[in-house]
Amino acid sequence: MPDSVRQLRLGAFLQATGHHVAAWRHPAAQADAGHNIAHYRELAKTAERGKLDLIFLADSPATSGEVTPAALARNAKNAHFEPLTLWSALSQVTEHVGFVATSTTTYEDPYTTARKFASLDWISQGRAAWNVVTTGVDASANFSLSAHPVHDDRYARAEEFIDVVKGLWDSHEDDAFLRDRESGVYLSASKVHRLDHHGRFFQVRGPLNVGRPPQGHPVIVQAGASEPGRELAARTAEVIFTANLTLEDAQAFYADLKNRLGRHGRTADQLLIMPGIFPVLGGTEREARDNYEYLQSLIDPETAWAILRQYYRGVDLSSYTLDDIAPPPAATTNGNQSRLKLVHDLILREQPTLRALYRTLATARGHQVVVGTPEQVADAIQLWFEQGAADGFNIMPPILPTGLTDFIDEVVPILRRRGLFRHEYEGRNLRENLGLTRPTNQFSISGEGLARSA
């Protein structure tokens, strides 16, 4: 196939037992998935068998702290291994698929973040990616902070955080390590660079004590869709994971992000936009619909109300029943602003009952849901891809492991027959498979390294 033919980028968004809020109750789900390394090992191998670009694990540094039965069940379902630890292990049983790990700029430190992701890139031989999040959940009580930082401050910190991490990744030029036994020179000090960063949030000297990553920089991934999130993405991100419910909203988001790139000296092909998609498959439309309804039947009433309360903080729902029309949600949040806006727009557009609203949010939390045959799921993917709404998709299996296996075995072959997706991996690392260029070292031009060779 000619190189000029645009190809889909596909990732697997893994969430322990699956993305449906009640997935753990499904008989086909691996109920102990979050703490089962064999489960994740098979998922990674399945993703690589399907030639997917990457696998992605969302993560938060802490749970909400709620102790209601519904909250405890939700937290237990989402309890899983720390992502970098898990991906380091799974990189040893795969060769091509990329690993996207979530790490917060609000509750972590740039030096240790740079060190961990550089290490993962070396361990995986160039398959690491950092999903940059500012963290909407208040985790301050676990990190010796008096309060959760406000939204705009979290993004200001993230801007500086990313610059520091990228600077630290450039501490060594690619050929800095000579390891010349005859001369006794291990490292060329002229090719080692100290960052000496002094900013609003961080004072970081450097250099990093890990060599420059094989990809130059691990791929930078983001998911923010608020105004600060979009600007941060336009300046620094290489992949965007986003949530849209309609083609029109997805097209508007896609155009907005691509149009912002020029202000930062970037081109459209330097940022890939990959919305989430929640496919519920069946051999027929009726079978797919039955599978969907069975999943929805697993949601207990307390969990339903818990889902709704996430978007109605400060709003009294005690006088409502699930069959009442959903009122407007909370006006503002210090958490995930873009997701609140998505729900707000959904309510205005469709005026759903509270029952219909929680059923929508229980599946993909605002991402596109497609219920149908493999051909119909492939149709939905192709439509958004060809109509300026996406460069690829993050597949969100309703239940795991079967949801991922079914997508690989039933949908991917259709996309290949249509000429939309690869048959084999093209590159040696994640950047090459995604079609992203390797960044140059920001310090190498100056030639001003440390004093002498060591």
N, C-alpha and C positions, 0 to 999 in steps of 0.2 A: 504494500500500500504506500503511495507517495507520502513523503514527510509533510507535504502541504495540507493533507487532509486532517481537519481538526478532530481530535479524539476526546472522548469522555474521560474524566478523572473520577475514579470511584474509591470511596473509603468505607470501611465498616466501623460504625459507631457502636461500640460494645458497652452494654450496661448490665453486667452480671447476669441476671436471669432473663433480661430482655427489657424493652422500653415501655411496655404497657405497665401501668402502675400495679396491676395484680398479676403480673407475669409469673411470679414465684409460685402461685397457686395452680398454674396450668400443669397438667400431668406430663406434658412434653418438656417442661422446663427443668433445668438443673437447679434444684432448690438451694443447694449450698454453694452456688457458683462463685460467690464473692471470695471464698476462701478455698477454692479448689483449683490448684495449679494445672491439673490434668485437663480441666474444662477449658481454661484459657489457652493451653497448648494446642488443643484440637481446633479451637477457633482461629488461632493464628495460622495453622497449617491449612485450614479451609480457605481463609482469605488469600493465602499465597497460591493455593491450587487454582483459585479463580482469577489470578493475576491482578488482584486489587492493588491500588497504589499504596494504601495505608490502612492501619487500624488505629482507632482513636478511643481513648478512655477519658471521659469527663471525670473531674475530681474536685472535691472541696476540702479545705484543711480541717474541717470539723462539721459535725451535725448541728442541727438547730437547737438541740438540748431539750426539745419537747418530750414529755413522758406519757402522753396519751397512748392508748393501744394502737391507734392508727399511725401516729408518728413513729412509734417504736417499730411497727411492721415496715413502714416506709424506709426508715433508716437502716433496718436490718437488711432489707432488699438491696439497698444501695451500698452497704458495707462491702469494701473490696480492697485488694492490695494497693499499696502506694504505687503509682504508675511507673516511675523510673525503675524501681526495684523489679517490678513485674516484667517490663519490657527488656531489661537487661537479661533476664532469664530466657525470655521467649526469642530473643535475637539469636540464641544459640541453637534453636531448632528450626530456624528459617534462614533464607538466603537473600530474599528480594523485597518482601513487603516492608513498608516503612512503619515507624512507631511514633505516634503523636501522644505526648504526655502533657497533662495539664499541670501548670505550676503558677502560683499566685504571686503577683507583684506587691500585694498588700501585706501579706504575712510572711514573706520570705526575704532573703538577702541576695543582692545581685551577684556577689562573689561566689557564694555557694551554689546558686542557680547556674551560673556560667560553668562552674567546675563539674557539676553533675551532668549537664547536657553535653558538654564536651566529652566527658567520659562515656556516656551512652553512645555518642556518635562513633567513638573509637571502638567500643565493644561490639557495636552492630555493623561496623565497617561502612559507615556513612548512611545510616537509615533513620536518624533521629530527627524529631521535630518538636518544637516547644509551643504548646497552646497557651498563649499569654492570657491570663484572666486577672481582673481586679477584685473578684470575689464579692458577690452580692450578699451572701449569708454572713451574718454577724458572728465572727469567730473570735472576737476580741478577748473573751473570757479565758480562752486557751492560750493566749499569746502575751499575757501580762500587759494588755492595753486597757485603758479605762472605757473606751467606746470604739465602735466601728467607724473608721474614717468616712467622711461624707463623699458622695459620688464624684464630684469634680476633683477633690483632692486625691482620690484614688487614681484617677486618670492622669493627673499631673505627675504623681509618683511613678506611674507606669511608663510615661514618656521617658523620664530620666533613667528608670530602671533598665529599659530595653537598650538605651544608648550605652549604659555602663556594661551590660552583658556583652553586647556586640564588640565593644572596645576591648574587653578582656579576652574574647575569643581570638582577637587579632594580636595578642601579646607576643606570639612567635610567628615569624614568617614560615612559609611552608617548608623551606629548606634549612631551617635554623639548626636542626639536629644533625651534625656531621658524623658523630660517632666514629671518628677516624682513629683507629687503634695505633697506627704507625706514628702519627704526630702527637697523639695524646689529647687531641681537641675533641671534646664530646659535643659541645654546643657553641655556636658562633654568637658571641654576645652582641655583635653589631646587628643581629637579626632578632633580638629580643627587645620588646618595647614596654615601657612602663606607662600605665594609663594616666596616673596623677589626676584623677577626676575630683573636682571640688564643686558640688552643686547644692541645690536647695535641700535635697533629701539624703544624699550620699556623699561620703568622702572615701574614695577608693584609690589606693596607690597602684596595686598590681606589681609585677605581671602575674597572670594566672599560672598556676603550677601544673597545668596540663597543656600539651602541645596543641597547635591549631587544629580544629576538628577536620576530619577527612573531607567534609562538604564545604570547608571554609567556615560557614556558620550552619548549624542545624536550621532546618526550615522554620520560619516564624509563622505561626498560625494564630488567628484571633477569631472571636465570635461576637464582639460588641457591635450593636446596631444603633445605639444612641448617638447623638451628635458628637460628643467627645470620642466615642468608640469608633465612629466612621473616620474621623480625622486621624486618630492613632493608626487605624488600619491602612489608610491611604499613604501614610508616611512610612510605616514599618512592616506591615504584614505582607506575606507572600501567598497565604491561603486564608480565606474567610469561610468559617462555618456559620451559616445563617438560618433563620427560621422565617418562612413565608407561607401563608395559607393560599394565596391566589397567584395566578400567573401575572396579573397586572402589578401586584405589590412586589413580586420577585423581579420583574423587569425594571421597575422604578429603582429598586435597591441596587440592582446590577449596574444600571446606567449611572446612578449617582456615584457609586464607588469608583467605577472606571474613569469617570470624568474628573474626579478629584486627583487622580494620580499625576497629571501633568503639572500641577502646582508644586509637586515634590520632585520633579525631574524624573518621573517614572513613566513607563509605557504600559499599555493595557495588558500585555502578556506577562507582566511581572507580578500580577495578582490574580489568583484563581479563586472564583466564588463557587462554593459548594454547599447548597442548601441541604437540609435534612429531608429525608423521605421515609415514611413509615409504611412499608408494603405488607398488606394482608393478602396472602395468596390462596387460591383455590383452583381446582381443575375447571370449574365453571364459575360464573358470576354468583350463582346461588350458593355454591359451596364456600366461596370466599366470604360472602355475606354471613353465612352461618358461622364461619370461623371467627369473624369479627364480633358477632353478637355473643358468642360463647365467651370470648375474652371479656367483653363488657359485663357479662353476668357475674364475673368473679369479683367485682368491686363491691365491698361491703359499704353500708350507708355511712358509717363514721369516716371511712376513707374518702368517700365522695365529698362530705362536708369539709374535711381537712384540705382537699384539693382546692375547693372554692375559697376557703379562708386565706390561702396564700395570696390571693388577689384582692381580697376584701379586708385588708388590715385597717382597723379603725371604722369599719362599716358594720353595723349591727344587723346580722342575718337571722336573729332569733324569731322574727315574726314571719319569715318566709318558709314556704315549702318548696320542694324540688320541682314542682310543676308551675311555680310562679315565673314570670318573665324576669330575667336577670337584670338587676339594677346596675347603674354605672359602677365600676370598680373604684378603688381608692384613687385619688387624684394624683398623688405623687408617691415615690418610694425612694429610700436610700439603697435599695437593692437593685434588681435587674430592671432598669427603666425601659429598655427596648421590649422586653417580654410583656411588661404591664401595658405598654402602648398597643402591642399586638392584640392582647385580650380586649382592651378598650375598643379598638377598631372593629373587632369581631362582634362585640355586643351591639355596637351602633349599626353595623351592616346587616346583621341577621336577626337581632332581637330574640335570641334563643331563651328557652326556659333554663333555669338553673341545672336541671337534669341534663339537657342537651349540652350545656356549657361544660359540666364536669366530664361528660363522656368524650367531648372533644379534647379536653386537656389531659384526660387519663391515658390517651393513646400516645401522642407525640408532643404534647406540651406546646402546641403552636406550629409545629412543622407540618408539611403536607402529608396527608393520609390518602393512600390509594388502596382501595379494596377491589380486587378483581383477579383475572387470570394473569399468567405470566406475560402474555401479549399486551394486556391492558396496562400493566405496570411498565413494561418497556415503552409503550406509547406515551405514557405520562412523562417518563424520563426524556424521551426523544423530543417531545413538544417543548419542554422548558429549555433544553439544550440548544435547540435550533431557533428558538424565538427570543433569544437575548435575555434569558433569565438565569442561566447557570453555565458554568464551565464543567461541572460534574456534580456528584451527589455524595452525601454521607448517608449510607444505608443504615436505617434504624430498625433492626429486626424486632418484631413484637415480643417474641420469646426466643430464648437461646438454649441449646444450639441450633434447633431445627430451622429457625427463621433465617439464619445466615446460610445454612446448607441449601435450603430450598431456593434462595435467591441465586446462589452460585450455580446450582444445577439447572434451574429453570428459566431465569431471566437473563443471565449473562450470555448464554448461547444465542439468544435472540438478538441482543445488542451487537454481538459479533457478526451475525449473519447480515445485519443492517449496516455493517461497516463503521460502527460507532465506537467500538472498544477493542483493545489489543488482544492478540492471540498469545503473545510472549512479551516479557519485560524488555524494554529497549535499552536500559542503562544499567550501570553498576551500583548506583545509589539512589536515594529518594529524589534528590534534586533532578537528576537526569531522567528518571521515570516521569516526573511531573512536568518536565520541560522548562525547568527553572535554571538560570545561569548561576555559576559559582561566584560568590562575591569576592572582590579583590580585597587585599589587606590594606586597611586605611592608613597604616603606618609605614608600609614598605617603600612608598615613594620618597619619604624624607631621608631614609637611610640612617636615621639617628637611633642606634640601638644602645645597649648598655656598654660600659667602658671597654671591656676586653673579652676575648674568648675564654671559655672555662673548660 
